[in-house]
Amino acid sequence: AQSVTQLGSHVSVSEGALVLLRCNYSSSVPPYLFWYVQYPNQGLQLLLKYTSAATLVKGINGFEAEFKKSETSFHLTKPSAHMSDAAEYFCAVTQSGNTPLVFGKGTRLSVIA
Amino acid sequence: DARVTQTPRHKVTEMGQEVTMRCQPILGHNTVFWYRQTMMQGLELLAYFRNRAPLDDSGMPKDRFSAEMPDATLATLKIQPSEPRDSAVYFCASGGQGSTDTQYFGPGTRLTVL
């Protein structure tokens, strides 16, 4: 079975500050890991994905995440927060890109001017 | 710009009524997923199809939910009869058959059952 834990249901940062959203996973098979972003009243948009290639993954909008097998983590970071980054962020795990995703509960990011 | 489309975007109905939600996957994608999002449960899988065949529908209440793919360009999710606890946002996602493929999500159908 696979599962995802996102630490912190709500994270608040100042504009220009570092964004760090935490994700830990549990998987009995080598995982594929994803970060999605959801803006209000919209669907989920892929930010980035790890599919067993490079452990440091760069995504859209300046986000990146690092796969750390020893820590079973896939934390999402961005060096400098922008107001437009305010949204809900979901980490997800699966065993293959075309099998169902198991999502974490989500982290709501607020950016303060 | 290929995208997954879902109709209707919003649906308000009364308890006991039938609800049908439709999804048009991205052309060429052979895997279709239905997810439900609620405040309490978060995002959870209801069912998924590959090449129009159902692979897993264990997340659906079998007595009231049904999912089908009449053809490669249409997936449907039906609830009959609907109940207030079915109020949620229902997302369709589609993806290819490659192991590194990405699931692309539609905008969702927000269902309210009164």
Boltz contact constraints between the chains, C-beta under 6 A:
constraints:
  - contact:
      token1: [A, 43]
      token2: [B, 105]
      max_distance: 6.0
  - contact:
      token1: [A, 43]
      token2: [B, 106]
      max_distance: 6.0
  - contact:
      token1: [A, 43]
      token2: [B, 107]
      max_distance: 6.0
  - contact:
      token1: [A, 43]
      token2: [B, 108]
      max_distance: 6.0
  - contact:
      token1: [A, 44]
      token2: [B, 105]
      max_distance: 6.0
  - contact:
      token1: [A, 46]
      token2: [B, 102]
      max_distance: 6.0
  - contact:
      token1: [A, 51]
      token2: [B, 100]
      max_distance: 6.0
  - contact:
      token1: [A, 96]
      token2: [B, 99]
      max_distance: 6.0
  - contact:
      token1: [A, 97]
      token2: [B, 99]
      max_distance: 6.0
  - contact:
      token1: [A, 97]
      token2: [B, 100]
      max_distance: 6.0
  - contact:
      token1: [A, 97]
      token2: [B, 101]
      max_distance: 6.0
  - contact:
      token1: [A, 98]
      token2: [B, 31]
      max_distance: 6.0
  - contact:
      token1: [A, 98]
      token2: [B, 95]
      max_distance: 6.0
  - contact:
      token1: [A, 98]
      token2: [B, 97]
      max_distance: 6.0
  - contact:
      token1: [A, 98]
      token2: [B, 101]
      max_distance: 6.0
  - contact:
      token1: [A, 100]
      token2: [B, 45]
      max_distance: 6.0
  - contact:
      token1: [A, 100]
      token2: [B, 48]
      max_distance: 6.0
  - contact:
      token1: [A, 103]
      token2: [B, 42]
      max_distance: 6.0
  - contact:
      token1: [A, 103]
      token2: [B, 43]
      max_distance: 6.0
  - contact:
      token1: [A, 105]
      token2: [B, 42]
      max_distance: 6.0
